[in-house]
Amino acid sequence: MKKALKITGTAILSLSMFMFVSTFTSCSTEGCTDDTATNYDEKADEDDGSCTYERDAFIGKYNNATDGCIPGESFNMEISAGVGATNQITIKNFAGFGDAIVINATVTGSNFTVVPGSLGNGQSLLSGNGSISGTSLTLTYTFEVDGSEFTCTVNGTRS
C-alpha cells in the first residue's frame, strides 16, 4: 500500500513540475508593440492596446480659443486623431471658420503642420503650423482671400 502511494506521489509531483514549467515558459509579455508609439516596449511580444502617440497630446476640445485676426471673439475647436497614420490629427472648426471646416495636420513631437486646403467662401489656407505646451495650443496660419494674404495666430487651452 505504501509503495502505490509513493508512485502516485511521484507522478503528481512530476505532473505539477511539468505544468509549472509549461506555464512560465509559454507566457508572453504584454505591452505596446508599435515602434512608432511613444511608449513602445521592445520586450513586449503581445500588444495590449496601450500604445500612445505624439498626436495624443493634441487631442481634445479647445474652448474659448482666440484669433488675433478677429479681436474680441472666441470659438471652440476640437482636435481628434486623424485617419490613417498615427502622426495625423484633424482640426474641426479650424480657427473659428465653422464646424464644416475640417483641416488635417501632421504631428512631429510637440509641433504640427497643417495641410493646405479650402476654408470655404473663396478663402484658401496656404500654410500653418502650431505647437502645444501642456494644455496650451498656439497655431499660426496664413490664408488668402481675393489675392490678399493674411497671417493670424490662434491661442487655445484644452479643457
CNS distance restraints for C-alpha pairs under 8 A (distance, minus, plus):
assign (resid   1 and name CA) (resid   5 and name CA) 6.63 0.50 0.50
assign (resid   2 and name CA) (resid   6 and name CA) 6.36 0.50 0.50
assign (resid   3 and name CA) (resid   7 and name CA) 6.43 0.50 0.50
assign (resid   4 and name CA) (resid   8 and name CA) 6.14 0.50 0.50
assign (resid   5 and name CA) (resid   9 and name CA) 5.89 0.50 0.50
assign (resid   6 and name CA) (resid  10 and name CA) 6.11 0.50 0.50
assign (resid   7 and name CA) (resid  11 and name CA) 6.08 0.50 0.50
assign (resid   8 and name CA) (resid  12 and name CA) 6.14 0.50 0.50
assign (resid   9 and name CA) (resid  13 and name CA) 6.12 0.50 0.50
assign (resid  10 and name CA) (resid  14 and name CA) 6.10 0.50 0.50
assign (resid  11 and name CA) (resid  15 and name CA) 6.12 0.50 0.50
assign (resid  12 and name CA) (resid  16 and name CA) 6.06 0.50 0.50
assign (resid  13 and name CA) (resid  17 and name CA) 6.22 0.50 0.50
assign (resid  14 and name CA) (resid  18 and name CA) 6.20 0.50 0.50
assign (resid  15 and name CA) (resid  19 and name CA) 6.23 0.50 0.50
assign (resid  16 and name CA) (resid  20 and name CA) 6.15 0.50 0.50
assign (resid  17 and name CA) (resid  21 and name CA) 6.12 0.50 0.50
assign (resid  18 and name CA) (resid  22 and name CA) 5.98 0.50 0.50
assign (resid  19 and name CA) (resid  23 and name CA) 5.99 0.50 0.50
assign (resid  20 and name CA) (resid  24 and name CA) 6.50 0.50 0.50
assign (resid  21 and name CA) (resid  25 and name CA) 6.04 0.50 0.50
assign (resid  22 and name CA) (resid  26 and name CA) 6.04 0.50 0.50
assign (resid  23 and name CA) (resid  27 and name CA) 6.51 0.50 0.50
assign (resid  28 and name CA) (resid  44 and name CA) 7.56 0.50 0.50
assign (resid  28 and name CA) (resid  45 and name CA) 6.25 0.50 0.50
assign (resid  28 and name CA) (resid  46 and name CA) 6.44 0.50 0.50
assign (resid  29 and name CA) (resid  43 and name CA) 6.87 0.50 0.50
assign (resid  29 and name CA) (resid  44 and name CA) 4.78 0.50 0.50
assign (resid  29 and name CA) (resid  45 and name CA) 5.53 0.50 0.50
assign (resid  29 and name CA) (resid  46 and name CA) 6.00 0.50 0.50
assign (resid  30 and name CA) (resid  44 and name CA) 5.16 0.50 0.50
assign (resid  30 and name CA) (resid  45 and name CA) 6.27 0.50 0.50
assign (resid  30 and name CA) (resid  46 and name CA) 4.73 0.50 0.50
assign (resid  30 and name CA) (resid  47 and name CA) 5.70 0.50 0.50
assign (resid  30 and name CA) (resid  48 and name CA) 5.57 0.50 0.50
assign (resid  31 and name CA) (resid  40 and name CA) 7.63 0.50 0.50
assign (resid  31 and name CA) (resid  41 and name CA) 5.99 0.50 0.50
assign (resid  31 and name CA) (resid  43 and name CA) 7.96 0.50 0.50
assign (resid  31 and name CA) (resid  44 and name CA) 5.01 0.50 0.50
assign (resid  31 and name CA) (resid  45 and name CA) 7.39 0.50 0.50
assign (resid  31 and name CA) (resid  46 and name CA) 6.36 0.50 0.50
assign (resid  31 and name CA) (resid  47 and name CA) 5.24 0.50 0.50
assign (resid  31 and name CA) (resid  48 and name CA) 5.19 0.50 0.50
assign (resid  31 and name CA) (resid  49 and name CA) 7.51 0.50 0.50
assign (resid  31 and name CA) (resid  50 and name CA) 6.68 0.50 0.50
assign (resid  31 and name CA) (resid  51 and name CA) 7.84 0.50 0.50
assign (resid  32 and name CA) (resid  37 and name CA) 7.58 0.50 0.50
assign (resid  32 and name CA) (resid  39 and name CA) 6.53 0.50 0.50
assign (resid  32 and name CA) (resid  40 and name CA) 5.02 0.50 0.50
assign (resid  32 and name CA) (resid  41 and name CA) 5.38 0.50 0.50
assign (resid  32 and name CA) (resid  44 and name CA) 6.53 0.50 0.50
assign (resid  32 and name CA) (resid  46 and name CA) 7.68 0.50 0.50
assign (resid  32 and name CA) (resid  47 and name CA) 5.19 0.50 0.50
assign (resid  32 and name CA) (resid  48 and name CA) 6.25 0.50 0.50
assign (resid  32 and name CA) (resid  49 and name CA) 6.68 0.50 0.50
assign (resid  32 and name CA) (resid  50 and name CA) 5.75 0.50 0.50
assign (resid  32 and name CA) (resid  51 and name CA) 4.98 0.50 0.50
assign (resid  33 and name CA) (resid  40 and name CA) 5.86 0.50 0.50
assign (resid  33 and name CA) (resid  41 and name CA) 6.05 0.50 0.50
assign (resid  33 and name CA) (resid  42 and name CA) 6.92 0.50 0.50
assign (resid  33 and name CA) (resid  44 and name CA) 5.99 0.50 0.50
assign (resid  33 and name CA) (resid  45 and name CA) 6.61 0.50 0.50
assign (resid  33 and name CA) (resid  46 and name CA) 6.82 0.50 0.50
assign (resid  33 and name CA) (resid  47 and name CA) 5.29 0.50 0.50
assign (resid  33 and name CA) (resid  51 and name CA) 7.64 0.50 0.50
assign (resid  34 and name CA) (resid  40 and name CA) 5.86 0.50 0.50
assign (resid  34 and name CA) (resid  51 and name CA) 6.97 0.50 0.50
assign (resid  35 and name CA) (resid  40 and name CA) 5.33 0.50 0.50
assign (resid  35 and name CA) (resid  41 and name CA) 7.82 0.50 0.50
assign (resid  35 and name CA) (resid  42 and name CA) 7.87 0.50 0.50
assign (resid  36 and name CA) (resid  40 and name CA) 7.10 0.50 0.50
assign (resid  36 and name CA) (resid  53 and name CA) 7.40 0.50 0.50
assign (resid  36 and name CA) (resid  86 and name CA) 7.94 0.50 0.50
assign (resid  37 and name CA) (resid  51 and name CA) 5.81 0.50 0.50
assign (resid  37 and name CA) (resid  52 and name CA) 5.45 0.50 0.50
assign (resid  37 and name CA) (resid  53 and name CA) 4.84 0.50 0.50
assign (resid  37 and name CA) (resid  54 and name CA) 7.48 0.50 0.50
assign (resid  38 and name CA) (resid  51 and name CA) 7.34 0.50 0.50
assign (resid  38 and name CA) (resid  52 and name CA) 5.73 0.50 0.50
assign (resid  38 and name CA) (resid  53 and name CA) 5.30 0.50 0.50
assign (resid  38 and name CA) (resid  54 and name CA) 6.55 0.50 0.50
assign (resid  39 and name CA) (resid  51 and name CA) 6.12 0.50 0.50
assign (resid  39 and name CA) (resid  52 and name CA) 6.16 0.50 0.50
assign (resid  39 and name CA) (resid  53 and name CA) 7.81 0.50 0.50
assign (resid  40 and name CA) (resid  51 and name CA) 6.91 0.50 0.50
assign (resid  52 and name CA) (resid  56 and name CA) 6.68 0.50 0.50
assign (resid  53 and name CA) (resid  57 and name CA) 7.90 0.50 0.50
assign (resid  53 and name CA) (resid  86 and name CA) 6.68 0.50 0.50
assign (resid  53 and name CA) (resid  87 and name CA) 7.22 0.50 0.50
assign (resid  54 and name CA) (resid  87 and name CA) 6.83 0.50 0.50
assign (resid  54 and name CA) (resid 107 and name CA) 6.92 0.50 0.50
assign (resid  54 and name CA) (resid 108 and name CA) 7.10 0.50 0.50
assign (resid  54 and name CA) (resid 109 and name CA) 5.78 0.50 0.50
assign (resid  54 and name CA) (resid 110 and name CA) 7.13 0.50 0.50
assign (resid  55 and name CA) (resid  59 and name CA) 6.88 0.50 0.50
assign (resid  55 and name CA) (resid  81 and name CA) 7.05 0.50 0.50
assign (resid  55 and name CA) (resid  86 and name CA) 7.19 0.50 0.50
assign (resid  55 and name CA) (resid  87 and name CA) 5.66 0.50 0.50
assign (resid  55 and name CA) (resid  88 and name CA) 6.73 0.50 0.50
assign (resid  55 and name CA) (resid  89 and name CA) 6.56 0.50 0.50
assign (resid  55 and name CA) (resid 107 and name CA) 5.86 0.50 0.50
assign (resid  55 and name CA) (resid 109 and name CA) 7.95 0.50 0.50
assign (resid  56 and name CA) (resid  81 and name CA) 7.37 0.50 0.50
assign (resid  57 and name CA) (resid 110 and name CA) 7.74 0.50 0.50
assign (resid  57 and name CA) (resid 132 and name CA) 7.67 0.50 0.50
assign (resid  58 and name CA) (resid  79 and name CA) 6.57 0.50 0.50
assign (resid  58 and name CA) (resid  80 and name CA) 7.76 0.50 0.50
assign (resid  58 and name CA) (resid  89 and name CA) 7.93 0.50 0.50
assign (resid  58 and name CA) (resid 132 and name CA) 6.94 0.50 0.50
assign (resid  59 and name CA) (resid  78 and name CA) 7.57 0.50 0.50
assign (resid  59 and name CA) (resid  79 and name CA) 4.93 0.50 0.50
assign (resid  59 and name CA) (resid  80 and name CA) 4.98 0.50 0.50
assign (resid  59 and name CA) (resid  81 and name CA) 6.63 0.50 0.50
assign (resid  59 and name CA) (resid  89 and name CA) 7.75 0.50 0.50
assign (resid  60 and name CA) (resid  78 and name CA) 5.84 0.50 0.50
assign (resid  60 and name CA) (resid  79 and name CA) 5.37 0.50 0.50
assign (resid  60 and name CA) (resid  80 and name CA) 6.52 0.50 0.50
assign (resid  60 and name CA) (resid 158 and name CA) 6.13 0.50 0.50
assign (resid  60 and name CA) (resid 159 and name CA) 7.21 0.50 0.50
assign (resid  61 and name CA) (resid  76 and name CA) 7.07 0.50 0.50
assign (resid  61 and name CA) (resid  77 and name CA) 5.93 0.50 0.50
assign (resid  61 and name CA) (resid  78 and name CA) 4.44 0.50 0.50
assign (resid  61 and name CA) (resid  79 and name CA) 6.40 0.50 0.50
assign (resid  61 and name CA) (resid 158 and name CA) 5.46 0.50 0.50
assign (resid  61 and name CA) (resid 159 and name CA) 5.88 0.50 0.50
assign (resid  62 and name CA) (resid  76 and name CA) 5.55 0.50 0.50
assign (resid  62 and name CA) (resid  77 and name CA) 5.12 0.50 0.50
assign (resid  62 and name CA) (resid  78 and name CA) 6.02 0.50 0.50
assign (resid  62 and name CA) (resid  79 and name CA) 7.96 0.50 0.50
assign (resid  62 and name CA) (resid 156 and name CA) 5.58 0.50 0.50
assign (resid  62 and name CA) (resid 157 and name CA) 5.25 0.50 0.50
assign (resid  62 and name CA) (resid 158 and name CA) 4.32 0.50 0.50
assign (resid  62 and name CA) (resid 159 and name CA) 5.94 0.50 0.50
assign (resid  63 and name CA) (resid  75 and name CA) 6.53 0.50 0.50
assign (resid  63 and name CA) (resid  76 and name CA) 4.47 0.50 0.50
assign (resid  63 and name CA) (resid  77 and name CA) 6.62 0.50 0.50
assign (resid  63 and name CA) (resid 156 and name CA) 6.76 0.50 0.50
assign (resid  63 and name CA) (resid 157 and name CA) 6.51 0.50 0.50
assign (resid  63 and name CA) (resid 158 and name CA) 6.67 0.50 0.50
assign (resid  63 and name CA) (resid 159 and name CA) 6.49 0.50 0.50
assign (resid  64 and name CA) (resid  74 and name CA) 4.90 0.50 0.50
assign (resid  64 and name CA) (resid  75 and name CA) 5.08 0.50 0.50
assign (resid  64 and name CA) (resid  76 and name CA) 5.60 0.50 0.50
assign (resid  64 and name CA) (resid 156 and name CA) 6.69 0.50 0.50
assign (resid  64 and name CA) (resid 157 and name CA) 7.66 0.50 0.50
assign (resid  65 and name CA) (resid  74 and name CA) 5.21 0.50 0.50
assign (resid  65 and name CA) (resid  75 and name CA) 5.27 0.50 0.50
assign (resid  65 and name CA) (resid  76 and name CA) 5.92 0.50 0.50
assign (resid  65 and name CA) (resid  77 and name CA) 7.26 0.50 0.50
assign (resid  65 and name CA) (resid 154 and name CA) 6.70 0.50 0.50
assign (resid  65 and name CA) (resid 155 and name CA) 5.57 0.50 0.50
assign (resid  65 and name CA) (resid 156 and name CA) 4.17 0.50 0.50
assign (resid  65 and name CA) (resid 157 and name CA) 6.89 0.50 0.50
assign (resid  66 and name CA) (resid  70 and name CA) 7.63 0.50 0.50
assign (resid  66 and name CA) (resid  71 and name CA) 7.79 0.50 0.50
assign (resid  66 and name CA) (resid  72 and name CA) 7.77 0.50 0.50
assign (resid  66 and name CA) (resid  73 and name CA) 6.39 0.50 0.50
assign (resid  66 and name CA) (resid  74 and name CA) 4.75 0.50 0.50
assign (resid  66 and name CA) (resid  75 and name CA) 6.69 0.50 0.50
assign (resid  66 and name CA) (resid 154 and name CA) 5.48 0.50 0.50
assign (resid  66 and name CA) (resid 155 and name CA) 5.49 0.50 0.50
assign (resid  66 and name CA) (resid 156 and name CA) 6.53 0.50 0.50
assign (resid  67 and name CA) (resid  71 and name CA) 6.87 0.50 0.50
assign (resid  67 and name CA) (resid  73 and name CA) 7.44 0.50 0.50
assign (resid  67 and name CA) (resid  74 and name CA) 7.22 0.50 0.50
assign (resid  67 and name CA) (resid  95 and name CA) 6.77 0.50 0.50
assign (resid  67 and name CA) (resid 152 and name CA) 6.68 0.50 0.50
assign (resid  67 and name CA) (resid 153 and name CA) 5.66 0.50 0.50
assign (resid  67 and name CA) (resid 154 and name CA) 4.34 0.50 0.50
assign (resid  67 and name CA) (resid 155 and name CA) 6.66 0.50 0.50
assign (resid  68 and name CA) (resid 152 and name CA) 5.80 0.50 0.50
assign (resid  68 and name CA) (resid 153 and name CA) 5.50 0.50 0.50
assign (resid  68 and name CA) (resid 154 and name CA) 6.45 0.50 0.50
assign (resid  69 and name CA) (resid 151 and name CA) 7.93 0.50 0.50
assign (resid  69 and name CA) (resid 152 and name CA) 5.50 0.50 0.50
assign (resid  69 and name CA) (resid 153 and name CA) 7.34 0.50 0.50
assign (resid  74 and name CA) (resid  96 and name CA) 7.79 0.50 0.50
assign (resid  75 and name CA) (resid  95 and name CA) 7.83 0.50 0.50
assign (resid  75 and name CA) (resid  96 and name CA) 5.60 0.50 0.50
assign (resid  76 and name CA) (resid  93 and name CA) 7.15 0.50 0.50
assign (resid  76 and name CA) (resid  96 and name CA) 7.02 0.50 0.50
assign (resid  77 and name CA) (resid  91 and name CA) 6.90 0.50 0.50
assign (resid  77 and name CA) (resid  92 and name CA) 5.79 0.50 0.50
assign (resid  77 and name CA) (resid  93 and name CA) 5.23 0.50 0.50
assign (resid  77 and name CA) (resid  94 and name CA) 6.29 0.50 0.50
assign (resid  77 and name CA) (resid  95 and name CA) 7.24 0.50 0.50
assign (resid  77 and name CA) (resid  96 and name CA) 7.08 0.50 0.50
assign (resid  78 and name CA) (resid  91 and name CA) 5.78 0.50 0.50
assign (resid  78 and name CA) (resid  92 and name CA) 5.16 0.50 0.50
assign (resid  78 and name CA) (resid  93 and name CA) 6.95 0.50 0.50
assign (resid  79 and name CA) (resid  89 and name CA) 6.54 0.50 0.50
assign (resid  79 and name CA) (resid  90 and name CA) 5.53 0.50 0.50
assign (resid  79 and name CA) (resid  91 and name CA) 4.57 0.50 0.50
assign (resid  79 and name CA) (resid  92 and name CA) 6.31 0.50 0.50
assign (resid  80 and name CA) (resid  89 and name CA) 5.68 0.50 0.50
assign (resid  80 and name CA) (resid  90 and name CA) 5.31 0.50 0.50
assign (resid  80 and name CA) (resid  91 and name CA) 6.70 0.50 0.50
assign (resid  81 and name CA) (resid  86 and name CA) 7.72 0.50 0.50
assign (resid  81 and name CA) (resid  88 and name CA) 6.34 0.50 0.50
assign (resid  81 and name CA) (resid  89 and name CA) 4.69 0.50 0.50
assign (resid  81 and name CA) (resid  90 and name CA) 6.15 0.50 0.50
assign (resid  82 and name CA) (resid  86 and name CA) 7.41 0.50 0.50
assign (resid  82 and name CA) (resid  87 and name CA) 7.69 0.50 0.50
assign (resid  82 and name CA) (resid  88 and name CA) 4.55 0.50 0.50
assign (resid  82 and name CA) (resid  89 and name CA) 4.07 0.50 0.50
assign (resid  82 and name CA) (resid  90 and name CA) 5.03 0.50 0.50
assign (resid  82 and name CA) (resid 104 and name CA) 7.10 0.50 0.50
assign (resid  83 and name CA) (resid  88 and name CA) 6.87 0.50 0.50
assign (resid  83 and name CA) (resid  89 and name CA) 7.72 0.50 0.50
assign (resid  84 and name CA) (resid  88 and name CA) 7.22 0.50 0.50
assign (resid  87 and name CA) (resid 106 and name CA) 5.71 0.50 0.50
assign (resid  87 and name CA) (resid 107 and name CA) 5.08 0.50 0.50
assign (resid  87 and name CA) (resid 108 and name CA) 7.13 0.50 0.50
assign (resid  88 and name CA) (resid 104 and name CA) 7.04 0.50 0.50
assign (resid  88 and name CA) (resid 105 and name CA) 5.77 0.50 0.50
assign (resid  88 and name CA) (resid 106 and name CA) 4.72 0.50 0.50
assign (resid  88 and name CA) (resid 107 and name CA) 6.02 0.50 0.50
assign (resid  89 and name CA) (resid 104 and name CA) 5.82 0.50 0.50
assign (resid  89 and name CA) (resid 105 and name CA) 5.31 0.50 0.50
assign (resid  89 and name CA) (resid 106 and name CA) 6.37 0.50 0.50
assign (resid  89 and name CA) (resid 107 and name CA) 7.16 0.50 0.50
assign (resid  90 and name CA) (resid 102 and name CA) 6.61 0.50 0.50
assign (resid  90 and name CA) (resid 103 and name CA) 5.72 0.50 0.50
assign (resid  90 and name CA) (resid 104 and name CA) 4.54 0.50 0.50
assign (resid  90 and name CA) (resid 105 and name CA) 6.30 0.50 0.50
assign (resid  91 and name CA) (resid 102 and name CA) 5.53 0.50 0.50
assign (resid  91 and name CA) (resid 103 and name CA) 5.13 0.50 0.50
assign (resid  91 and name CA) (resid 104 and name CA) 6.20 0.50 0.50
assign (resid  91 and name CA) (resid 105 and name CA) 7.66 0.50 0.50
assign (resid  92 and name CA) (resid  98 and name CA) 7.82 0.50 0.50
assign (resid  92 and name CA) (resid  99 and name CA) 5.79 0.50 0.50
assign (resid  92 and name CA) (resid 100 and name CA) 7.46 0.50 0.50
assign (resid  92 and name CA) (resid 101 and name CA) 6.18 0.50 0.50
assign (resid  92 and name CA) (resid 102 and name CA) 4.61 0.50 0.50
assign (resid  92 and name CA) (resid 103 and name CA) 6.67 0.50 0.50
assign (resid  93 and name CA) (resid  97 and name CA) 5.54 0.50 0.50
assign (resid  93 and name CA) (resid  98 and name CA) 4.59 0.50 0.50
assign (resid  93 and name CA) (resid  99 and name CA) 4.35 0.50 0.50
assign (resid  93 and name CA) (resid 100 and name CA) 6.78 0.50 0.50
assign (resid  93 and name CA) (resid 101 and name CA) 5.46 0.50 0.50
assign (resid  93 and name CA) (resid 102 and name CA) 6.29 0.50 0.50
assign (resid  94 and name CA) (resid  98 and name CA) 7.09 0.50 0.50
assign (resid  94 and name CA) (resid  99 and name CA) 7.83 0.50 0.50
assign (resid  94 and name CA) (resid 101 and name CA) 6.24 0.50 0.50
assign (resid  94 and name CA) (resid 102 and name CA) 6.37 0.50 0.50
assign (resid  94 and name CA) (resid 103 and name CA) 6.49 0.50 0.50
assign (resid  95 and name CA) (resid 154 and name CA) 6.54 0.50 0.50
assign (resid  97 and name CA) (resid 101 and name CA) 6.25 0.50 0.50
assign (resid  97 and name CA) (resid 119 and name CA) 6.91 0.50 0.50
assign (resid 101 and name CA) (resid 119 and name CA) 6.18 0.50 0.50
assign (resid 101 and name CA) (resid 120 and name CA) 7.49 0.50 0.50
assign (resid 103 and name CA) (resid 114 and name CA) 6.98 0.50 0.50
assign (resid 103 and name CA) (resid 115 and name CA) 6.86 0.50 0.50
assign (resid 103 and name CA) (resid 117 and name CA) 7.45 0.50 0.50
assign (resid 104 and name CA) (resid 114 and name CA) 5.91 0.50 0.50
assign (resid 104 and name CA) (resid 115 and name CA) 5.62 0.50 0.50
assign (resid 105 and name CA) (resid 112 and name CA) 6.16 0.50 0.50
assign (resid 105 and name CA) (resid 113 and name CA) 5.31 0.50 0.50
assign (resid 105 and name CA) (resid 114 and name CA) 4.05 0.50 0.50
assign (resid 105 and name CA) (resid 115 and name CA) 5.49 0.50 0.50
assign (resid 106 and name CA) (resid 112 and name CA) 5.31 0.50 0.50
assign (resid 106 and name CA) (resid 113 and name CA) 5.35 0.50 0.50
assign (resid 106 and name CA) (resid 114 and name CA) 6.47 0.50 0.50
assign (resid 106 and name CA) (resid 115 and name CA) 7.68 0.50 0.50
assign (resid 107 and name CA) (resid 111 and name CA) 5.78 0.50 0.50
assign (resid 107 and name CA) (resid 112 and name CA) 4.23 0.50 0.50
assign (resid 107 and name CA) (resid 113 and name CA) 6.66 0.50 0.50
assign (resid 108 and name CA) (resid 112 and name CA) 5.89 0.50 0.50
assign (resid 110 and name CA) (resid 131 and name CA) 5.54 0.50 0.50
assign (resid 110 and name CA) (resid 132 and name CA) 5.59 0.50 0.50
assign (resid 110 and name CA) (resid 133 and name CA) 7.33 0.50 0.50
assign (resid 111 and name CA) (resid 129 and name CA) 7.27 0.50 0.50
assign (resid 111 and name CA) (resid 130 and name CA) 5.59 0.50 0.50
assign (resid 111 and name CA) (resid 131 and name CA) 4.20 0.50 0.50
assign (resid 111 and name CA) (resid 132 and name CA) 6.60 0.50 0.50
assign (resid 112 and name CA) (resid 129 and name CA) 5.51 0.50 0.50
assign (resid 112 and name CA) (resid 130 and name CA) 5.27 0.50 0.50
assign (resid 112 and name CA) (resid 131 and name CA) 6.15 0.50 0.50
assign (resid 113 and name CA) (resid 127 and name CA) 7.95 0.50 0.50
assign (resid 113 and name CA) (resid 128 and name CA) 5.92 0.50 0.50
assign (resid 113 and name CA) (resid 129 and name CA) 4.30 0.50 0.50
assign (resid 113 and name CA) (resid 130 and name CA) 6.55 0.50 0.50
assign (resid 114 and name CA) (resid 127 and name CA) 6.55 0.50 0.50
assign (resid 114 and name CA) (resid 128 and name CA) 5.17 0.50 0.50
assign (resid 114 and name CA) (resid 129 and name CA) 5.81 0.50 0.50
assign (resid 115 and name CA) (resid 127 and name CA) 7.15 0.50 0.50
assign (resid 115 and name CA) (resid 128 and name CA) 7.69 0.50 0.50
assign (resid 116 and name CA) (resid 124 and name CA) 7.59 0.50 0.50
assign (resid 116 and name CA) (resid 125 and name CA) 5.16 0.50 0.50
assign (resid 116 and name CA) (resid 126 and name CA) 5.20 0.50 0.50
assign (resid 116 and name CA) (resid 127 and name CA) 5.62 0.50 0.50
assign (resid 116 and name CA) (resid 128 and name CA) 7.69 0.50 0.50
assign (resid 117 and name CA) (resid 124 and name CA) 5.90 0.50 0.50
assign (resid 117 and name CA) (resid 125 and name CA) 5.18 0.50 0.50
assign (resid 117 and name CA) (resid 126 and name CA) 7.03 0.50 0.50
assign (resid 118 and name CA) (resid 122 and name CA) 7.62 0.50 0.50
assign (resid 118 and name CA) (resid 123 and name CA) 6.18 0.50 0.50
assign (resid 118 and name CA) (resid 124 and name CA) 4.53 0.50 0.50
assign (resid 118 and name CA) (resid 125 and name CA) 5.83 0.50 0.50
assign (resid 119 and name CA) (resid 123 and name CA) 5.22 0.50 0.50
assign (resid 119 and name CA) (resid 124 and name CA) 5.42 0.50 0.50
assign (resid 119 and name CA) (resid 125 and name CA) 6.21 0.50 0.50
assign (resid 120 and name CA) (resid 124 and name CA) 7.33 0.50 0.50
assign (resid 122 and name CA) (resid 145 and name CA) 6.47 0.50 0.50
assign (resid 122 and name CA) (resid 146 and name CA) 7.47 0.50 0.50
assign (resid 123 and name CA) (resid 143 and name CA) 6.76 0.50 0.50
assign (resid 123 and name CA) (resid 144 and name CA) 5.60 0.50 0.50
assign (resid 123 and name CA) (resid 145 and name CA) 4.90 0.50 0.50
assign (resid 123 and name CA) (resid 146 and name CA) 7.68 0.50 0.50
assign (resid 124 and name CA) (resid 143 and name CA) 5.43 0.50 0.50
assign (resid 124 and name CA) (resid 144 and name CA) 5.20 0.50 0.50
assign (resid 124 and name CA) (resid 145 and name CA) 6.85 0.50 0.50
assign (resid 125 and name CA) (resid 141 and name CA) 7.47 0.50 0.50
assign (resid 125 and name CA) (resid 142 and name CA) 6.22 0.50 0.50
assign (resid 125 and name CA) (resid 143 and name CA) 4.32 0.50 0.50
assign (resid 125 and name CA) (resid 144 and name CA) 6.51 0.50 0.50
assign (resid 126 and name CA) (resid 141 and name CA) 7.61 0.50 0.50
assign (resid 126 and name CA) (resid 142 and name CA) 5.54 0.50 0.50
assign (resid 126 and name CA) (resid 143 and name CA) 5.14 0.50 0.50
assign (resid 126 and name CA) (resid 144 and name CA) 6.85 0.50 0.50
assign (resid 127 and name CA) (resid 141 and name CA) 5.61 0.50 0.50
assign (resid 127 and name CA) (resid 142 and name CA) 5.31 0.50 0.50
assign (resid 127 and name CA) (resid 143 and name CA) 7.06 0.50 0.50
assign (resid 128 and name CA) (resid 139 and name CA) 7.07 0.50 0.50
assign (resid 128 and name CA) (resid 140 and name CA) 5.53 0.50 0.50
assign (resid 128 and name CA) (resid 141 and name CA) 3.87 0.50 0.50
assign (resid 128 and name CA) (resid 142 and name CA) 6.14 0.50 0.50
assign (resid 129 and name CA) (resid 139 and name CA) 5.77 0.50 0.50
assign (resid 129 and name CA) (resid 140 and name CA) 5.61 0.50 0.50
assign (resid 129 and name CA) (resid 141 and name CA) 6.41 0.50 0.50
assign (resid 130 and name CA) (resid 137 and name CA) 7.17 0.50 0.50
assign (resid 130 and name CA) (resid 138 and name CA) 5.33 0.50 0.50
assign (resid 130 and name CA) (resid 139 and name CA) 4.08 0.50 0.50
assign (resid 130 and name CA) (resid 140 and name CA) 6.04 0.50 0.50
assign (resid 131 and name CA) (resid 137 and name CA) 5.88 0.50 0.50
assign (resid 131 and name CA) (resid 138 and name CA) 5.50 0.50 0.50
assign (resid 131 and name CA) (resid 139 and name CA) 6.66 0.50 0.50
assign (resid 132 and name CA) (resid 136 and name CA) 5.59 0.50 0.50
assign (resid 132 and name CA) (resid 137 and name CA) 4.55 0.50 0.50
assign (resid 132 and name CA) (resid 138 and name CA) 6.46 0.50 0.50
assign (resid 133 and name CA) (resid 137 and name CA) 6.66 0.50 0.50
assign (resid 135 and name CA) (resid 157 and name CA) 5.50 0.50 0.50
assign (resid 135 and name CA) (resid 158 and name CA) 5.11 0.50 0.50
assign (resid 135 and name CA) (resid 159 and name CA) 7.79 0.50 0.50
assign (resid 136 and name CA) (resid 155 and name CA) 7.29 0.50 0.50
assign (resid 136 and name CA) (resid 156 and name CA) 5.88 0.50 0.50
assign (resid 136 and name CA) (resid 157 and name CA) 4.61 0.50 0.50
assign (resid 136 and name CA) (resid 158 and name CA) 6.51 0.50 0.50
assign (resid 137 and name CA) (resid 154 and name CA) 7.92 0.50 0.50
assign (resid 137 and name CA) (resid 155 and name CA) 5.70 0.50 0.50
assign (resid 137 and name CA) (resid 156 and name CA) 5.14 0.50 0.50
assign (resid 137 and name CA) (resid 157 and name CA) 6.06 0.50 0.50
assign (resid 137 and name CA) (resid 158 and name CA) 7.55 0.50 0.50
assign (resid 138 and name CA) (resid 153 and name CA) 7.01 0.50 0.50
assign (resid 138 and name CA) (resid 154 and name CA) 5.72 0.50 0.50
assign (resid 138 and name CA) (resid 155 and name CA) 4.72 0.50 0.50
assign (resid 138 and name CA) (resid 156 and name CA) 6.64 0.50 0.50
assign (resid 139 and name CA) (resid 153 and name CA) 5.54 0.50 0.50
assign (resid 139 and name CA) (resid 154 and name CA) 4.99 0.50 0.50
assign (resid 139 and name CA) (resid 155 and name CA) 6.52 0.50 0.50
assign (resid 140 and name CA) (resid 151 and name CA) 7.05 0.50 0.50
assign (resid 140 and name CA) (resid 152 and name CA) 5.66 0.50 0.50
assign (resid 140 and name CA) (resid 153 and name CA) 4.29 0.50 0.50
assign (resid 140 and name CA) (resid 154 and name CA) 6.30 0.50 0.50
assign (resid 141 and name CA) (resid 151 and name CA) 5.60 0.50 0.50
assign (resid 141 and name CA) (resid 152 and name CA) 5.57 0.50 0.50
assign (resid 141 and name CA) (resid 153 and name CA) 6.49 0.50 0.50
assign (resid 142 and name CA) (resid 149 and name CA) 6.65 0.50 0.50
assign (resid 142 and name CA) (resid 150 and name CA) 5.48 0.50 0.50
assign (resid 142 and name CA) (resid 151 and name CA) 4.23 0.50 0.50
assign (resid 142 and name CA) (resid 152 and name CA) 6.43 0.50 0.50
assign (resid 143 and name CA) (resid 149 and name CA) 5.65 0.50 0.50
assign (resid 143 and name CA) (resid 150 and name CA) 5.49 0.50 0.50
assign (resid 143 and name CA) (resid 151 and name CA) 6.56 0.50 0.50
assign (resid 144 and name CA) (resid 148 and name CA) 5.42 0.50 0.50
assign (resid 144 and name CA) (resid 149 and name CA) 4.42 0.50 0.50
assign (resid 144 and name CA) (resid 150 and name CA) 6.31 0.50 0.50
assign (resid 145 and name CA) (resid 149 and name CA) 6.57 0.50 0.50
